[in-house]
Amino acid sequence: MPKIEPIQAEITEKSGFPVTATPVKPLYRVVEDYLRQQIDSGELAPGDLISSEPQLANKINVSVGTVKKAIENLVRERRLYRHQGKGTYVSRIDFNNSLFRFFSYGTHSGNPVRIHKETPVRELRQGPGEICHKLQVPEQCEMVYIERIGYREEMPVLIEKCWWIASMVPGLEKEEVHIPDLMYAVVVDQLGVPIIRSEESLTAEIADQHTARVLDIDPGAPLVVLHRLTYTQGNCPIEFRITRGRADSFSYRTEIR
């Protein structure tokens, strides 16, 4: 069992940010949460050098060993990385990370296959009330609506419907902005908008007439449905996406740390 250091009701750094310990959470976990918050808020950006372990320990009034363990865990999560002789840095976006590769198809043996995507619909439109509520914006807020169809070789296997807050991704609605198979790549690399985390829910439903026609399956055939809410810096929602995919040959993989 991890050693729990003596609990302090509140550990406050000199800048005033409270780091609250609880009797059931080791202090190194509290420090992890503190560093994650700095990364997620954008205070620490990808590529930034973080303070040294002694500096952090002094700043938030914990031991160097506590900070070291917290940093080691964040390195394992790939939120941070060490550069020998130079220090510890905030990791840059890794598009092979499960955050960006959440919906996969494979062979019966479990081997992944490449999904090619086409974008038949991309336009500015007013967001539906339910979508605006999920994205925490006023009703009828302007959205970039993008609809994509994913193909495994020549077979259509999924439909994505994506709503992006238009003011946060200026230019995404333009046809001259190429959208690759992995849409997040253009948002992060070309538009310069960081993606920090997402929330997902996985459900099932049956195909309606439209979905069945697009995916070339029978109406009533089973579908896997993924709802995803994506966040940018400041822990602000930026995209809501619904992906419907054929249930045959679908696989879902995640890593829990």
Rosetta blueprint (number, residue, H / E / L):
1 M L
2 P L
3 K L
4 I L
5 E L
6 P L
7 I L
8 Q L
9 A L
10 E L
11 I E
12 T E
13 E L
14 K L
15 S L
16 G L
17 F L
18 P E
19 V E
20 T L
21 A L
22 T E
23 P L
24 V L
25 K E
26 P L
27 L H
28 Y H
29 R H
30 V H
31 V H
32 E H
33 D H
34 Y H
35 L H
36 R H
37 Q H
38 Q H
39 I H
40 D H
41 S H
42 G L
43 E L
44 L L
45 A L
46 P L
47 G L
48 D L
49 L E
50 I L
51 S L
52 S L
53 E H
54 P H
55 Q H
56 L H
57 A H
58 N H
59 K H
60 I H
61 N L
62 V L
63 S L
64 V H
65 G H
66 T H
67 V H
68 K H
69 K H
70 A H
71 I H
72 E H
73 N H
74 L H
75 V H
76 R H
77 E L
78 R L
79 R L
80 L E
81 Y E
82 R E
83 H E
84 Q L
85 G L
86 K L
87 G E
88 T E
89 Y E
90 V E
91 S L
92 R L
93 I L
94 D L
95 F L
96 N L
97 N L
98 S L
99 L L
100 F L
101 R L
102 F L
103 F L
104 S E
105 Y E
106 G E
107 T L
108 H L
109 S L
110 G L
111 N L
112 P E
113 V L
114 R L
115 I L
116 H E
117 K E
118 E E
119 T E
120 P E
121 V E
122 R E
123 E E
124 L E
125 R E
126 Q E
127 G L
128 P L
129 G H
130 E H
131 I H
132 C H
133 H H
134 K H
135 L L
136 Q L
137 V L
138 P L
139 E L
140 Q L
141 C L
142 E E
143 M E
144 V E
145 Y E
146 I E
147 E E
148 R E
149 I E
150 G E
151 Y E
152 R E
153 E L
154 E L
155 M E
156 P E
157 V E
158 L E
159 I E
160 E E
161 K E
162 C E
163 W E
164 W E
165 I E
166 A H
167 S H
168 M H
169 V L
170 P L
171 G L
172 L L
173 E L
174 K L
175 E L
176 E L
177 V L
178 H L
179 I L
180 P L
181 D L
182 L L
183 M H
184 Y H
185 A H
186 V H
187 V H
188 V H
189 D H
190 Q H
191 L L
192 G L
193 V L
194 P L
195 I L
196 I L
197 R E
198 S E
199 E E
200 E E
201 S E
202 L E
203 T E
204 A E
205 E E
206 I E
207 A L
208 D L
209 Q H
210 H H
211 T H
212 A H
213 R H
214 V H
215 L H
216 D L
217 I L
218 D L
219 P L
220 G L
221 A L
222 P E
223 L E
224 V E
225 V E
226 L E
227 H E
228 R E
229 L E
230 T E
231 Y E
232 T E
233 Q H
234 G H
235 N H
236 C E
237 P E
238 I E
239 E E
240 F E
241 R E
242 I E
243 T E
244 R E
245 G E
246 R E
247 A L
248 D L
249 S L
250 F E
251 S E
252 Y L
253 R L
254 T L
255 E L
256 I L
257 R L
